[in-house]
Amino acid sequence: MTTSLPRSRADRRRAAFRRKAGRAARIFVLLTVLIDATGMGLIFPVMPDLLEELTGQNLAGAAIWGGILGTAYSAMQFLFGPIVGNLSDAYGRRPVMLTALFVMTMDYVLLALAHTVTLILIGRIIGGIMAATHATAAAYMADISTPEEKGRNFGLIGAAFGVGFVLGPVLGSLASVIDLRAPFWIAGGLAAANMVFGWFVLPETVTRSIRRPFSWRRANPLASFSAIGSLPGLLPLLAVFALFNLAGYVYPAVWSFFGKARFGWDPLHIGLSLAAFGVAMAFVQGVLVGPAIRRFGVWRTVIVGFALEIVAFLFYGVVRDPVAALLFTPLAAIAGLGGPALQQIMSNIARDDQQGELQGVLGSVAAVAMGISPLIMTTIFAVFTRENTPIYAPGMPFIAAAVMMMVALAIALWAQRRHRAQPQPGP
Protein backbone atom coordinates (compact mmCIF):
# COMPACT_ATOMS: atom_id res chain seq x y z
CA MET A 1 0.00 0.00 0.00
CA THR A 2 1.29 3.49 -0.83
CA THR A 3 1.93 6.19 1.74
CA SER A 4 1.75 9.94 1.60
CA LEU A 5 5.20 10.32 3.25
CA PRO A 6 8.12 10.23 0.75
CA ARG A 7 10.73 7.78 2.06
CA SER A 8 13.21 7.46 -0.80
CA ARG A 9 14.80 9.58 -3.48
CA ALA A 10 12.25 8.28 -6.00
CA ASP A 11 9.40 9.15 -3.64
CA ARG A 12 10.81 12.65 -3.15
CA ARG A 13 11.03 13.12 -6.91
CA ARG A 14 7.41 12.04 -7.28
CA ALA A 15 6.33 14.39 -4.50
CA ALA A 16 8.15 17.25 -6.22
CA PHE A 17 6.49 16.41 -9.51
CA ARG A 18 3.07 16.45 -7.88
CA ARG A 19 3.76 19.99 -6.76
CA LYS A 20 5.02 21.03 -10.19
CA ALA A 21 2.27 19.38 -12.23
CA GLY A 22 0.71 22.47 -13.73
CA ARG A 23 -2.89 23.45 -13.45
CA ALA A 24 -3.07 23.42 -17.24
CA ALA A 25 -2.17 19.71 -17.30
CA ARG A 26 -4.91 18.91 -14.80
CA ILE A 27 -7.33 20.97 -16.86
CA PHE A 28 -6.34 19.00 -19.97
CA VAL A 29 -7.02 15.66 -18.29
CA LEU A 30 -10.38 16.86 -17.03
CA LEU A 31 -11.19 18.32 -20.46
CA THR A 32 -10.38 14.95 -22.05
CA VAL A 33 -12.95 13.27 -19.82
CA LEU A 34 -15.40 16.15 -20.29
CA ILE A 35 -15.15 16.04 -24.09
CA ASP A 36 -15.61 12.28 -24.16
CA ALA A 37 -18.72 12.63 -21.99
CA THR A 38 -19.89 15.54 -24.15
CA GLY A 39 -19.51 13.43 -27.27
CA MET A 40 -21.45 10.63 -25.62
CA GLY A 41 -24.15 13.01 -24.38
CA LEU A 42 -24.40 14.74 -27.75
CA ILE A 43 -25.74 11.60 -29.41
CA PHE A 44 -28.17 10.50 -26.68
CA PRO A 45 -30.98 12.89 -27.67
CA VAL A 46 -30.77 11.97 -31.36
CA MET A 47 -30.12 8.24 -31.03
CA PRO A 48 -33.76 7.02 -30.93
CA ASP A 49 -34.76 9.05 -34.01
CA LEU A 50 -31.48 8.33 -35.83
CA LEU A 51 -31.77 4.56 -35.31
CA GLU A 52 -35.44 4.57 -36.29
CA GLU A 53 -34.44 6.41 -39.48
CA LEU A 54 -31.49 4.13 -40.32
CA THR A 55 -33.15 0.80 -39.44
CA GLY A 56 -36.73 1.56 -40.45
CA GLN A 57 -37.93 -0.05 -37.21
CA ASN A 58 -40.15 1.22 -34.40
CA LEU A 59 -38.91 2.46 -31.02
CA ALA A 60 -38.62 -1.02 -29.48
CA GLY A 61 -36.58 -2.24 -32.45
CA ALA A 62 -34.39 0.85 -32.36
CA ALA A 63 -33.77 0.23 -28.65
CA ILE A 64 -32.44 -3.25 -29.46
CA TRP A 65 -30.02 -1.71 -31.97
CA GLY A 66 -29.01 0.77 -29.28
CA GLY A 67 -28.10 -2.20 -27.09
CA ILE A 68 -26.03 -3.76 -29.88
CA LEU A 69 -24.10 -0.53 -30.41
CA GLY A 70 -23.50 -0.21 -26.68
CA THR A 71 -22.23 -3.78 -26.47
CA ALA A 72 -19.82 -3.29 -29.38
CA TYR A 73 -18.52 -0.10 -27.78
CA SER A 74 -17.90 -1.74 -24.43
CA ALA A 75 -16.44 -4.94 -25.88
CA MET A 76 -13.65 -2.84 -27.36
CA GLN A 77 -13.12 -1.15 -24.00
CA PHE A 78 -12.81 -4.57 -22.36
CA LEU A 79 -10.29 -5.85 -24.89
CA PHE A 80 -8.20 -2.70 -25.09
CA GLY A 81 -8.46 -1.36 -21.50
CA PRO A 82 -5.51 -3.44 -20.16
CA ILE A 83 -3.55 -2.87 -23.39
CA VAL A 84 -3.92 0.90 -23.15
CA GLY A 85 -3.25 0.88 -19.40
CA ASN A 86 -0.03 -1.12 -19.84
CA LEU A 87 1.02 1.04 -22.79
CA SER A 88 0.68 4.10 -20.58
CA ASP A 89 2.79 2.42 -17.87
CA ALA A 90 5.48 1.64 -20.46
CA TYR A 91 5.47 4.64 -22.82
CA GLY A 92 3.73 7.33 -20.80
CA ARG A 93 0.32 8.88 -20.33
CA ARG A 94 0.95 11.80 -22.73
CA PRO A 95 1.36 9.90 -26.04
CA VAL A 96 -1.56 7.60 -25.24
CA MET A 97 -4.01 10.43 -24.53
CA LEU A 98 -2.93 12.62 -27.46
CA THR A 99 -3.13 9.72 -29.92
CA ALA A 100 -6.57 8.79 -28.65
CA LEU A 101 -7.85 12.33 -29.16
CA PHE A 102 -6.62 12.33 -32.76
CA VAL A 103 -8.31 9.02 -33.55
CA MET A 104 -11.44 10.16 -31.72
CA THR A 105 -11.60 13.23 -33.96
CA MET A 106 -11.49 11.05 -37.07
CA ASP A 107 -14.10 8.72 -35.59
CA TYR A 108 -16.61 11.53 -35.09
CA VAL A 109 -16.10 12.55 -38.72
CA LEU A 110 -16.95 8.98 -39.74
CA LEU A 111 -20.09 9.02 -37.59
CA ALA A 112 -21.13 12.38 -39.02
CA LEU A 113 -20.90 11.02 -42.56
CA ALA A 114 -22.43 7.61 -41.81
CA HIS A 115 -25.76 6.91 -43.50
CA THR A 116 -26.03 3.21 -42.65
CA VAL A 117 -26.27 1.47 -39.31
CA THR A 118 -23.19 -0.59 -40.27
CA LEU A 119 -21.01 2.53 -40.40
CA ILE A 120 -22.47 3.68 -37.09
CA LEU A 121 -21.46 0.29 -35.66
CA ILE A 122 -17.90 0.66 -37.01
CA GLY A 123 -17.72 4.13 -35.52
CA ARG A 124 -18.82 2.89 -32.12
CA ILE A 125 -16.20 0.11 -32.25
CA ILE A 126 -13.46 2.68 -32.87
CA GLY A 127 -14.93 4.90 -30.18
CA GLY A 128 -14.83 2.04 -27.69
CA ILE A 129 -11.13 1.48 -28.34
CA MET A 130 -10.41 5.17 -27.75
CA ALA A 131 -12.60 5.28 -24.66
CA ALA A 132 -10.18 2.81 -23.06
CA THR A 133 -8.00 5.88 -22.40
CA HIS A 134 -10.29 6.74 -19.47
CA ALA A 135 -7.92 4.44 -17.59
CA THR A 136 -4.99 6.62 -18.63
CA ALA A 137 -6.72 9.78 -17.44
CA ALA A 138 -7.43 8.17 -14.07
CA ALA A 139 -3.85 6.87 -13.87
CA TYR A 140 -2.55 10.39 -14.57
CA MET A 141 -4.62 11.72 -11.69
CA ALA A 142 -3.29 8.92 -9.46
CA ASP A 143 0.28 9.82 -10.50
CA ILE A 144 -0.07 13.41 -9.32
CA SER A 145 -2.09 12.70 -6.16
CA THR A 146 -1.23 11.66 -2.66
CA PRO A 147 -3.21 8.69 -1.32
CA GLU A 148 -5.48 11.06 0.60
CA GLU A 149 -6.14 13.21 -2.49
CA LYS A 150 -7.12 10.41 -4.83
CA GLY A 151 -10.79 10.27 -3.88
CA ARG A 152 -11.16 14.01 -4.39
CA ASN A 153 -9.32 13.94 -7.72
CA PHE A 154 -11.31 10.94 -8.96
CA GLY A 155 -14.33 13.01 -7.94
CA LEU A 156 -13.07 15.82 -10.19
CA ILE A 157 -12.99 13.32 -13.05
CA GLY A 158 -16.58 12.44 -12.20
CA ALA A 159 -17.42 16.14 -12.13
CA ALA A 160 -15.89 16.61 -15.58
CA PHE A 161 -17.99 13.72 -16.79
CA GLY A 162 -21.04 15.40 -15.25
CA VAL A 163 -20.30 18.72 -16.95
CA GLY A 164 -19.98 16.82 -20.22
CA PHE A 165 -23.38 15.34 -19.55
CA VAL A 166 -24.69 18.89 -19.25
CA LEU A 167 -23.04 20.25 -22.39
CA GLY A 168 -23.58 17.14 -24.49
CA PRO A 169 -27.36 16.78 -24.32
CA VAL A 170 -27.90 20.54 -24.58
CA LEU A 171 -25.66 20.86 -27.63
CA GLY A 172 -27.09 17.66 -29.09
CA SER A 173 -30.65 18.86 -28.61
CA LEU A 174 -29.96 22.25 -30.20
CA ALA A 175 -27.88 20.77 -33.03
CA SER A 176 -30.56 18.18 -33.78
CA VAL A 177 -32.79 21.02 -34.94
CA ILE A 178 -30.29 21.56 -37.77
CA ASP A 179 -29.55 17.90 -38.55
CA LEU A 180 -29.47 14.59 -36.68
CA ARG A 181 -25.76 14.25 -37.52
CA ALA A 182 -24.68 17.76 -36.58
CA PRO A 183 -23.76 16.69 -33.01
CA PHE A 184 -21.00 14.44 -34.36
CA TRP A 185 -19.30 17.39 -36.09
CA ILE A 186 -19.37 19.36 -32.85
CA ALA A 187 -17.86 16.45 -30.89
CA GLY A 188 -15.09 16.05 -33.47
CA GLY A 189 -14.20 19.72 -33.27
CA LEU A 190 -14.00 19.61 -29.47
CA ALA A 191 -11.70 16.56 -29.53
CA ALA A 192 -9.39 18.20 -32.07
CA ALA A 193 -9.18 21.43 -30.05
CA ASN A 194 -8.30 19.54 -26.87
CA MET A 195 -5.62 17.55 -28.68
CA VAL A 196 -3.90 20.80 -29.70
CA PHE A 197 -4.22 22.14 -26.15
CA GLY A 198 -2.72 18.97 -24.65
CA TRP A 199 0.22 19.02 -27.05
CA PHE A 200 1.43 22.24 -25.43
CA VAL A 201 0.54 21.80 -21.75
CA LEU A 202 0.66 18.09 -20.83
CA PRO A 203 3.84 16.91 -19.06
CA GLU A 204 4.69 13.24 -18.71
CA THR A 205 4.12 11.63 -15.31
CA VAL A 206 5.66 8.21 -15.92
CA THR A 207 9.20 8.59 -14.57
CA ARG A 208 12.05 6.11 -14.80
CA SER A 209 11.37 4.91 -11.26
CA ILE A 210 7.86 3.66 -12.10
CA ARG A 211 8.17 2.92 -15.84
CA ARG A 212 8.00 -0.76 -16.73
CA PRO A 213 8.31 -2.56 -20.07
CA PHE A 214 5.17 -3.37 -22.01
CA SER A 215 4.13 -7.00 -21.72
CA TRP A 216 1.52 -8.72 -23.86
CA ARG A 217 1.02 -11.17 -21.03
CA ARG A 218 -0.06 -8.36 -18.67
CA ALA A 219 -1.99 -6.67 -21.48
CA ASN A 220 -4.17 -9.74 -21.82
CA PRO A 221 -7.42 -8.83 -20.02
CA LEU A 222 -7.56 -12.13 -18.15
CA ALA A 223 -3.90 -11.93 -17.10
CA SER A 224 -4.37 -8.36 -15.89
CA PHE A 225 -7.40 -9.42 -13.90
CA SER A 226 -5.34 -12.17 -12.31
CA ALA A 227 -2.45 -9.86 -11.40
CA ILE A 228 -4.63 -7.10 -9.97
CA GLY A 229 -7.13 -9.50 -8.40
CA SER A 230 -4.31 -11.12 -6.41
CA LEU A 231 -3.76 -7.92 -4.42
CA PRO A 232 -5.11 -8.36 -0.87
CA GLY A 233 -8.75 -7.39 -0.52
CA LEU A 234 -9.18 -6.21 -4.11
CA LEU A 235 -11.13 -9.09 -5.66
CA PRO A 236 -14.46 -8.47 -3.84
CA LEU A 237 -14.09 -4.75 -4.56
CA LEU A 238 -13.75 -5.54 -8.27
CA ALA A 239 -17.05 -7.42 -8.03
CA VAL A 240 -18.64 -4.42 -6.32
CA PHE A 241 -17.23 -2.12 -8.99
CA ALA A 242 -18.64 -4.38 -11.72
CA LEU A 243 -22.15 -4.40 -10.23
CA PHE A 244 -22.00 -0.64 -9.63
CA ASN A 245 -21.26 -0.06 -13.30
CA LEU A 246 -23.70 -2.72 -14.50
CA ALA A 247 -26.52 -0.95 -12.68
CA GLY A 248 -25.35 2.59 -13.41
CA TYR A 249 -25.27 2.12 -17.17
CA VAL A 250 -29.05 1.88 -17.12
CA TYR A 251 -29.07 5.67 -17.57
CA PRO A 252 -27.16 5.88 -20.89
CA ALA A 253 -28.68 2.59 -22.06
CA VAL A 254 -32.38 3.43 -21.80
CA TRP A 255 -32.94 7.00 -20.56
CA SER A 256 -33.61 8.39 -24.04
CA PHE A 257 -36.01 5.55 -24.85
CA PHE A 258 -37.54 5.68 -21.35
CA GLY A 259 -38.19 9.42 -21.63
CA LYS A 260 -39.84 9.06 -25.01
CA ALA A 261 -41.99 6.09 -23.94
CA ARG A 262 -42.97 7.22 -20.43
CA PHE A 263 -43.28 11.00 -20.88
CA GLY A 264 -43.47 11.47 -24.66
CA TRP A 265 -40.27 13.56 -24.68
CA ASP A 266 -38.71 14.69 -27.96
CA PRO A 267 -34.91 15.11 -28.43
CA LEU A 268 -35.01 18.60 -26.86
CA HIS A 269 -36.73 17.40 -23.68
CA ILE A 270 -34.46 14.36 -23.45
CA GLY A 271 -31.43 16.62 -23.75
CA LEU A 272 -32.68 19.02 -21.09
CA SER A 273 -33.42 16.18 -18.66
CA LEU A 274 -29.93 14.78 -19.13
CA ALA A 275 -28.49 18.26 -18.68
CA ALA A 276 -30.30 18.64 -15.36
CA PHE A 277 -28.84 15.36 -14.16
CA GLY A 278 -25.40 16.40 -15.41
CA VAL A 279 -25.48 19.70 -13.48
CA ALA A 280 -26.37 17.88 -10.28
CA MET A 281 -23.78 15.15 -10.85
CA ALA A 282 -21.02 17.67 -11.62
CA PHE A 283 -21.76 19.52 -8.37
CA VAL A 284 -21.75 16.33 -6.31
CA GLN A 285 -18.59 14.88 -7.87
CA GLY A 286 -16.65 18.14 -7.94
CA VAL A 287 -17.74 19.67 -4.62
CA LEU A 288 -19.13 17.03 -2.27
CA VAL A 289 -16.89 13.97 -2.75
CA GLY A 290 -13.85 15.33 -0.90
CA PRO A 291 -15.79 16.66 2.12
CA ALA A 292 -17.89 13.49 2.28
CA ILE A 293 -14.82 11.26 2.41
CA ARG A 294 -13.15 13.48 5.04
CA ARG A 295 -16.33 13.57 7.14
CA PHE A 296 -17.50 9.97 6.86
CA GLY A 297 -14.46 8.05 5.58
CA VAL A 298 -14.18 6.16 2.30
CA TRP A 299 -16.03 3.03 3.40
CA ARG A 300 -19.04 4.81 4.86
CA THR A 301 -19.21 7.07 1.79
CA VAL A 302 -19.40 3.97 -0.41
CA ILE A 303 -22.18 2.47 1.71
CA VAL A 304 -24.27 5.66 1.83
CA GLY A 305 -23.83 6.25 -1.90
CA PHE A 306 -24.92 2.73 -2.77
CA ALA A 307 -27.98 2.94 -0.52
CA LEU A 308 -29.04 6.16 -2.25
CA GLU A 309 -28.52 4.52 -5.65
CA ILE A 310 -31.04 1.83 -4.69
CA VAL A 311 -33.59 4.47 -3.69
CA ALA A 312 -33.05 6.41 -6.94
CA PHE A 313 -33.44 3.36 -9.17
CA LEU A 314 -36.62 2.26 -7.43
CA PHE A 315 -38.05 5.76 -7.80
CA TYR A 316 -37.37 5.92 -11.56
CA GLY A 317 -38.82 2.46 -11.90
CA VAL A 318 -42.26 3.66 -10.84
CA VAL A 319 -42.36 7.43 -11.49
CA ARG A 320 -45.03 8.65 -13.90
CA ASP A 321 -44.81 12.43 -13.48
CA PRO A 322 -42.07 14.08 -15.59
CA VAL A 323 -41.82 17.00 -13.15
CA ALA A 324 -41.26 14.61 -10.24
CA ALA A 325 -38.58 12.81 -12.26
CA LEU A 326 -36.71 16.07 -12.75
CA LEU A 327 -37.13 17.20 -9.14
CA PHE A 328 -35.66 13.91 -7.93
CA THR A 329 -32.46 14.52 -9.92
CA PRO A 330 -30.38 15.95 -7.00
CA LEU A 331 -30.84 12.84 -4.86
CA ALA A 332 -30.02 10.59 -7.80
CA ALA A 333 -26.82 12.59 -8.34
CA ILE A 334 -25.81 12.46 -4.66
CA ALA A 335 -25.86 8.67 -4.98
CA GLY A 336 -22.76 9.06 -7.16
CA LEU A 337 -20.62 9.71 -4.07
CA GLY A 338 -19.90 6.00 -3.77
CA GLY A 339 -17.98 5.62 -7.04
CA PRO A 340 -14.94 7.87 -6.37
CA ALA A 341 -14.69 6.59 -2.79
CA LEU A 342 -14.59 3.01 -4.07
CA GLN A 343 -11.88 3.97 -6.57
CA GLN A 344 -9.80 5.56 -3.80
CA ILE A 345 -9.91 2.35 -1.76
CA MET A 346 -8.75 0.28 -4.72
CA SER A 347 -6.11 2.75 -5.92
CA ASN A 348 -4.50 2.89 -2.48
CA ILE A 349 -4.20 -0.91 -2.46
CA ALA A 350 -2.17 -0.91 -5.70
CA ARG A 351 1.51 0.09 -5.95
CA ASP A 352 2.61 3.25 -7.77
CA ASP A 353 3.89 1.24 -10.74
CA GLN A 354 0.54 -0.59 -11.01
CA GLN A 355 -1.73 2.45 -11.31
CA GLY A 356 -2.01 2.25 -15.09
CA GLU A 357 -2.61 -1.50 -14.96
CA LEU A 358 -5.20 -1.12 -12.20
CA GLN A 359 -7.06 1.61 -14.05
CA GLY A 360 -6.90 -0.50 -17.21
CA VAL A 361 -8.47 -3.41 -15.34
CA LEU A 362 -11.14 -1.11 -13.90
CA GLY A 363 -11.75 0.15 -17.42
CA SER A 364 -12.19 -3.42 -18.61
CA VAL A 365 -14.54 -4.23 -15.73
CA ALA A 366 -16.57 -1.13 -16.58
CA ALA A 367 -16.50 -2.14 -20.24
CA VAL A 368 -17.85 -5.61 -19.50
CA ALA A 369 -20.60 -4.01 -17.46
CA MET A 370 -21.24 -1.48 -20.22
CA GLY A 371 -21.45 -4.30 -22.75
CA ILE A 372 -23.82 -6.45 -20.76
CA SER A 373 -25.93 -3.64 -19.33
CA PRO A 374 -27.28 -2.20 -22.62
CA LEU A 375 -28.32 -5.67 -23.77
CA ILE A 376 -30.03 -6.43 -20.48
CA MET A 377 -31.63 -3.02 -20.04
CA THR A 378 -32.78 -2.49 -23.63
CA THR A 379 -34.15 -6.04 -23.79
CA ILE A 380 -36.11 -5.48 -20.57
CA PHE A 381 -37.32 -2.16 -21.96
CA ALA A 382 -38.37 -3.78 -25.26
CA VAL A 383 -40.23 -6.61 -23.49
CA PHE A 384 -42.22 -4.21 -21.31
CA THR A 385 -42.98 -1.65 -24.05
CA ARG A 386 -43.65 -3.76 -27.13
CA GLU A 387 -47.10 -4.01 -28.65
CA ASN A 388 -49.51 -6.29 -26.80
CA THR A 389 -47.21 -6.56 -23.78
CA PRO A 390 -49.25 -7.76 -20.76
CA ILE A 391 -47.51 -5.23 -18.48
CA TYR A 392 -46.52 -1.85 -19.89
CA ALA A 393 -43.62 -0.70 -17.68
CA PRO A 394 -40.91 1.47 -19.30
CA GLY A 395 -39.27 1.87 -15.89
CA MET A 396 -38.62 -1.85 -15.41
CA PRO A 397 -34.89 -1.56 -16.31
CA PHE A 398 -34.44 0.71 -13.28
CA ILE A 399 -36.02 -1.94 -11.04
CA ALA A 400 -33.45 -4.43 -12.36
CA ALA A 401 -30.67 -1.90 -11.64
CA ALA A 402 -31.91 -1.53 -8.04
CA VAL A 403 -31.63 -5.29 -7.52
CA MET A 404 -28.04 -5.24 -8.83
CA MET A 405 -27.14 -2.43 -6.42
CA MET A 406 -28.61 -4.39 -3.52
CA VAL A 407 -26.17 -7.21 -4.28
CA ALA A 408 -23.30 -4.71 -4.62
CA LEU A 409 -24.17 -3.15 -1.26
CA ALA A 410 -24.21 -6.57 0.43
CA ILE A 411 -20.73 -7.41 -0.93
CA ALA A 412 -19.41 -3.97 0.05
CA LEU A 413 -20.65 -4.41 3.63
CA TRP A 414 -18.96 -7.82 3.78
CA ALA A 415 -15.68 -6.36 2.39
CA GLN A 416 -15.82 -3.54 4.94
CA ARG A 417 -16.12 -5.99 7.83
CA ARG A 418 -13.27 -8.05 6.41
CA HIS A 419 -11.11 -4.92 6.06
CA ARG A 420 -11.73 -3.91 9.67
CA ALA A 421 -10.80 -7.39 10.87
CA GLN A 422 -7.39 -7.26 9.17
CA PRO A 423 -4.37 -5.70 10.96
CA GLN A 424 -3.66 -2.26 9.49
CA PRO A 425 -0.10 -1.24 8.49
CA GLY A 426 1.69 1.30 10.60
CA PRO A 427 2.77 4.75 9.41
Secondary structure, 3 states (H helix, E strand, C coil): CCCCCCCCHHHHHHHHHHHHCCHHHHHHHHHHHHHHHHHHHHHCCCHHHHHHHHHCCCHHHHHHHHHHHHHHHHHHHHHHHHHHHHHHHHHCHHHHHHHHHHHHHHHHHHHHHCCCHHHHHHHHHHHHHHHCCHHHHHHHHHHCCCHHHHHHHHHHHHHHHHHHHHHHHHHHHHHHCCCCCHHHHHHHHHHHHHHHHHHHHCCCCCCCCCCCCCCHHHHCHHHHHHHHHCCCCHHHHHHHHHHHHHHHCHHHHHHHHHHHHHHCCCHHHHHHHHHHHHHHHHHHHHHHHHHHHHHHCHHHHHHHHHHHHHHHHHHHHHCCCHHHHHHCHHHHHHHHHHHHHHHHHHHHHCCHHHHHHHHHHHHHHHHHHHHHHHHHHHHHHHHCCCCCCCCCCCCHHHHHHHHHHHHHHHHHHHHHHHHHHCCCCCC
